[in-house]
């Protein structure tokens, strides 16, 4: 199974459904009617026709007493009379909708409020209330085309907000219109930011699913990047880094991907641990390689069929790391005598590998001050990670920020470390 297929399969966690990606609407139906009958104080020159007054009084009494069917009978009797005014129809339709909601007949309630809107007798307040009601009920009934249309009417009435944008966006998504979904999810995200709160995870998941459906790898990377920035969840890191790894060829850049995977707790298969350890061994970093193999074993990622191979790798790295550590006093002497910083940085890498982060910070900083460091990007990464493990987050972020000056490092790798640093707390 290819890495690409594995990534695409993982997108199932973000697949939106009408049942509950956004919970606000599901809770809002009760707010349509509240605890009392809708008020109908007529504006100037609008009054209920005398011929239906008796029916409406009887209907209101029945509804106030919770006798929904009796209330509807009186309203239907009033509706059947001839010569009714638009205001009469609007009042009857609104009361009918109230009764239908109480009876749980949301389809009939939706039709009644739609009819009320078409009477031409609505006040601005009525128009807003009825439009919102049809929007909510049509969405909950999975009539997404109607929900989109009424959501856009609410926006035209000046009611655009995060929830409305998000529901329109999901409606577009569920009707397989990803272009519309992207537009309105972006609006929902912007609206959330404008109120100072984080957007819902589901907004980004819909955008991500659309990118997946379109086989848009760049869009998938952007989607996972947004989700990492929002949540810092290992599963999003894992998918993002596997996508980035697909086109990464040079060993030193692959190592950077693996370091990110390792330090975000998103490394979850033995082959990743093994490849990372082998790359570290090839880069003359056996101490760090040993730590990676030990983590693979302690995490339970190694399957019985892989145990022999992993144990051979473990013994090899133990032997090489032990030899390296015996030479530390010599490395210190050589680094102190060297006018350039390369040996100090290499010494810092050894200290990092054995978990001596304070000495790693000191050695790498000494090397950076001297200059002439060959692998500046690697030096800043080790400096940032060492400071992070020492819980000196400002210094860690400062080190990672220096990567933007290292033009020899691919821009996507620099961007990933910037993303990593942005989530440090």
C-alpha positions in Angstrom: 0.0 0.0 0.0 1.4 3.4 -1.0 2.0 6.3 1.4 -0.4 8.3 -0.7 -3.2 5.8 -0.4 -2.7 5.7 3.3 -3.0 9.4 3.6 -6.1 9.6 1.5 -7.7 6.8 3.5 -7.1 8.8 6.7 -9.2 11.7 5.4 -12.3 9.7 6.5 -12.1 11.3 10.0 -12.9 14.7 8.4 -15.8 13.6 6.2 -18.6 16.0 6.9 -22.1 14.7 7.6 -25.4 16.4 7.9 -25.9 14.8 11.3 -23.6 16.8 13.4 -20.5 18.6 12.2 -22.1 21.8 13.4 -24.3 21.4 16.5 -25.6 25.0 16.7 -28.5 24.5 14.3 -29.6 21.2 15.9 -30.1 23.0 19.1 -31.9 26.0 17.7 -35.3 24.7 16.7 -36.6 25.3 20.2 -35.6 28.9 19.9 -37.9 29.3 17.0 -41.0 29.4 19.2 -39.6 30.0 22.7 -41.9 29.5 25.6 -44.8 31.6 24.4 -47.0 32.4 21.4 -45.6 34.8 18.8 -46.9 38.3 19.5 -49.0 40.0 16.8 -49.6 43.6 17.8 -50.6 45.0 14.4 -48.8 48.0 13.1 -50.9 51.1 12.1 -53.6 50.3 9.5 -53.1 46.5 9.9 -55.7 44.7 12.0 -57.2 41.2 12.1 -60.4 41.0 10.1 -63.5 40.8 12.3 -64.7 37.7 10.5 -61.8 35.6 11.9 -61.5 37.2 15.3 -63.5 34.4 17.0 -61.5 31.7 15.4 -58.2 33.3 16.3 -59.1 33.9 19.9 -60.2 30.3 20.2 -56.9 29.2 18.5 -54.8 31.2 20.9 -56.5 29.9 24.0 -56.1 26.3 22.7 -52.4 26.9 22.0 -51.8 28.6 25.3 -53.3 25.5 26.9 -51.1 23.1 24.9 -54.0 21.9 22.8 -52.1 22.0 19.6 -54.6 20.1 17.4 -57.5 22.2 18.6 -55.6 25.3 17.9 -54.8 24.1 14.4 -58.5 23.3 13.8 -59.5 26.9 14.6 -56.7 28.3 12.5 -57.7 26.2 9.5 -61.3 27.3 10.0 -60.2 30.9 9.9 -58.0 30.3 6.9 -60.9 28.8 5.0 -62.9 32.0 5.1 -63.0 34.3 2.0 -61.8 37.8 1.7 -58.9 37.6 4.1 -56.2 40.3 4.1 -52.5 39.6 3.7 -52.1 40.5 7.4 -54.7 37.8 8.3 -52.8 35.2 6.3 -49.5 36.2 7.9 -50.9 35.9 11.4 -52.6 32.6 10.7 -49.5 31.1 9.0 -47.2 32.2 11.9 -49.5 30.7 14.6 -49.8 27.5 12.5 -46.1 27.2 12.3 -45.9 27.6 16.1 -48.4 24.8 16.6 -46.6 22.5 14.1 -43.3 23.0 15.8 -44.9 22.0 19.1 -46.3 18.9 17.4 -42.9 18.1 16.0 -44.1 18.5 12.4 -41.2 20.6 11.2 -42.0 20.2 7.5 -45.4 21.7 8.0 -43.9 24.5 10.2 -41.4 25.3 7.5 -44.1 25.6 4.8 -46.2 27.8 7.1 -43.4 30.2 7.7 -42.6 30.3 3.9 -46.2 31.1 3.3 -46.1 33.9 5.8 -43.1 35.4 4.0 -45.0 35.4 0.8 -48.0 37.4 2.1 -46.3 40.8 1.7 -47.5 41.8 5.2 -44.3 41.1 7.2 -42.6 43.7 9.2 -38.8 43.7 9.0 -38.8 41.8 12.3 -41.2 39.2 10.9 -39.1 38.9 7.8 -36.0 38.2 9.8 -37.6 35.7 12.1 -39.4 33.8 9.4 -36.4 33.7 7.2 -34.2 32.4 10.0 -36.8 29.8 10.8 -37.0 28.4 7.2 -33.2 28.5 7.0 -32.9 26.4 10.2 -35.7 24.0 9.4 -34.7 23.4 5.8 -31.1 22.6 6.9 -32.3 20.2 9.6 -34.5 18.5 7.0 -31.4 18.1 4.7 -32.9 20.4 2.1 -29.5 22.0 1.6 -30.4 23.9 -1.6 -33.2 25.7 0.3 -31.0 26.3 3.3 -28.3 27.9 1.2 -30.9 30.1 -0.5 -32.4 31.3 2.8 -29.0 31.6 4.4 -28.0 34.0 1.6 -31.3 35.9 2.3 -30.2 36.3 5.9 -26.9 37.6 4.8 -28.7 40.1 2.5 -30.6 41.2 5.6 -27.4 42.0 7.4 -27.3 38.8 9.5 -24.1 37.2 8.1 -22.2 35.6 11.0 -19.9 32.6 11.6 -22.7 30.1 12.1 -24.7 31.1 9.0 -21.6 31.1 6.8 -20.6 27.7 8.2 -24.0 26.2 7.6 -24.2 27.5 4.0 -20.6 26.1 3.5 -21.6 22.7 4.7 -24.8 22.8 2.6 -22.6 23.4 -0.5 -20.3 20.6 0.6 -23.2 18.2 1.1 -24.5 19.0 -2.4 -21.0 18.4 -3.8 -20.3 22.0 -4.6 -16.8 22.4 -3.2 -16.2 25.8 -4.7 -19.1 27.2 -2.7 -18.0 25.2 0.3 -14.5 26.7 0.2 -15.9 30.3 -0.2 -18.2 30.0 2.8 -15.9 28.1 5.1 -13.3 30.8 4.5 -16.0 33.4 5.5 -16.8 31.3 8.6 -13.1 31.1 9.5 -12.7 34.9 9.0 -15.8 35.6 11.1 -14.5 33.4 13.9 -11.2 35.2 13.9 -13.0 38.6 13.9 -14.7 37.7 17.2 -11.4 36.6 18.7 -12.1 32.9 19.0 -10.7 29.9 17.1 -12.6 28.5 14.2 -14.2 25.1 14.5 -12.1 22.2 13.4 -14.8 21.1 11.1 -14.5 24.2 8.9 -11.0 23.1 7.9 -11.9 19.5 7.6 -14.5 20.4 4.9 -11.9 22.4 3.0 -9.5 19.4 3.4 -12.0 16.9 2.1 -12.7 19.1 -0.9 -9.0 19.1 -1.7 -8.9 15.4 -1.3 -11.9 14.9 -3.6 -10.2 17.1 -6.2 -6.9 15.2 -5.8 -5.3 18.6 -5.0 -2.1 17.7 -3.0 -1.2 21.3 -2.5 -4.7 21.9 -1.1 -4.4 18.9 1.2 -1.0 20.2 2.5 -2.6 23.6 3.1 -5.6 21.9 4.9 -3.4 19.8 7.2 -1.2 22.8 7.9 -4.3 24.8 9.0 -5.4 21.9 11.2 -2.0 21.5 12.7 -1.9 25.2 13.5 -5.3 25.1 15.0 -5.0 21.8 17.1 -1.4 20.6 17.0 -2.8 17.0 16.9 -0.3 14.2 16.1 -2.7 12.7 13.5 -2.7 15.9 11.5 1.1 16.2 11.8 1.4 12.6 10.6 -0.7 13.2 7.5 1.0 16.5 6.7 4.5 15.1 7.1 3.8 12.0 5.0 2.5 14.3 2.2 5.6 16.4 2.5 7.8 13.4 2.5 6.5 12.1 -0.9 8.6 14.6 -2.9 11.6 14.8 -0.5 14.6 13.1 -1.9 17.8 14.2 -0.1 18.7 12.4 3.1 19.3 15.6 5.1 15.8 16.8 4.2 14.2 13.5 4.9 15.9 13.6 8.3 14.3 17.0 9.0 10.9 15.5 8.2 11.6 12.6 10.5 12.8 14.9 13.3 9.5 16.8 13.0 7.5 13.5 13.1 9.5 12.2 16.1 9.1 15.5 18.1 5.4 15.8 17.4 4.6 12.3 18.6 3.3 11.5 15.1 5.7 8.7 14.3 3.7 5.5 14.7 5.1 2.7 12.4 8.3 0.8 12.8 9.6 1.5 9.3 9.7 5.3 10.1 11.7 4.7 13.3 14.1 2.3 11.5 14.6 4.7 8.5 15.2 7.6 10.7 17.7 5.7 12.8 19.5 4.5 9.7 19.7 8.0 8.2 21.0 9.3 11.6 23.6 6.5 11.6 24.7 7.4 8.0 25.0 11.1 9.1 27.4 10.0 12.0 24.8 10.7 14.7 24.6 7.3 16.5 23.5 8.8 19.8 20.4 10.3 18.4 19.8 7.1 16.3 20.1 5.0 19.5 17.4 7.2 21.2 15.1 6.7 18.2 15.5 2.9 18.2 14.9 2.8 22.0 11.7 4.9 21.5 10.5 2.5 18.9 10.8 -0.4 21.3 9.4 1.4 24.3 6.4 2.7 22.4 5.3 -0.8 21.4 5.5 0.0 17.7 7.8 -2.9 16.9 5.9 -6.0 15.8 7.3 -9.5 16.6 8.2 -10.0 12.9 10.4 -6.9 13.0 12.0 -7.5 16.4 15.2 -9.2 15.0 16.0 -6.4 12.6 15.3 -3.7 15.2 17.5 -5.5 17.8 20.4 -5.7 15.3 20.0 -2.0 14.6 19.9 -1.3 18.4 23.1 -3.2 19.1 24.9 -1.5 16.2 23.9 2.0 17.4 24.8 1.1 21.0 28.3 0.1 19.9 28.8 3.2 17.8 27.3 5.6 20.4 29.5 4.2 23.2 32.6 4.7 21.0 31.5 8.3 20.2 30.9 9.2 23.9 34.4 8.0 24.9 35.8 10.5 22.5 33.9 13.5 24.0 36.9 14.9 26.0 38.9 14.8 22.7 36.1 16.5 20.8 35.9 19.2 23.5 39.7 19.9 23.2 39.6 20.0 19.4 36.5 22.3 19.4 38.1 24.7 21.9 41.2 25.0 19.7 39.4 25.4 16.4 39.0 29.0 15.1 35.8 28.0 13.3 32.5 26.8 14.7 32.0 23.5 12.9 33.5 21.3 15.6 31.6 23.0 18.4 28.3 22.4 16.6 29.2 18.7 16.0 30.0 18.5 19.7 26.6 20.0 20.5 24.9 17.4 18.3 26.6 14.6 20.3 25.4 16.2 23.6 21.9 16.5 22.1 21.9 12.8 21.2 22.8 11.7 24.8 20.2 14.1 26.3 22.7 16.6 27.7 20.7 19.6 26.4 22.5 22.3 28.5 25.9 21.4 27.1 24.3 21.1 23.6 23.1 24.7 23.8 26.4 26.0 25.0 28.4 24.1 22.4 26.2 25.1 19.5 26.0 28.7 20.5 29.8 28.7 20.8 30.0 27.4 17.2 27.6 29.9 15.9 29.5 32.7 17.4 32.7 31.5 15.7 31.0 31.1 12.4 31.9 29.0 9.3 29.3 26.3 10.2 28.6 24.0 7.3 25.1 22.9 8.3 23.5 26.0 9.7 20.0 24.7 9.4 20.8 21.6 11.4 22.6 23.7 14.0 19.5 25.9 14.5 17.2 22.9 14.7 19.3 21.2 17.4 19.6 24.5 19.2 15.9 25.0 19.1 15.1 21.4 20.2 17.7 21.6 23.0 16.2 24.8 24.4 12.7 23.3 24.1 13.7 20.3 26.2 15.2 22.7 28.7 11.8 24.5 28.8 13.3 27.7 27.5 10.6 28.3 24.9 11.6 31.9 24.0 15.1 30.7 23.2 13.8 27.7 21.2 11.5 29.9 19.1 14.4 32.3 18.5 16.5 29.5 17.2 13.8 28.1 14.9 13.1 31.7 13.6 16.7 31.8 12.4 15.9 29.1 9.9 14.3 31.6 7.7 17.8 32.9 6.9 19.0 29.5 5.8 18.2 29.6 2.1 20.0 26.3 1.5 17.2 24.6 3.4 14.0 24.0 1.2 11.3 26.5 1.9 8.7 23.8 2.8 11.0 22.4 5.5 11.6 25.9 6.9 7.8 26.4 6.9 7.3 23.1 8.8 9.7 24.2 11.5 8.0 27.6 11.7 4.7 25.7 12.1 6.3 23.6 14.8 7.7 26.6 16.6 4.4 28.4 16.5 2.7 25.6 18.5 5.4 25.7 21.3 4.0 26.8 24.7 
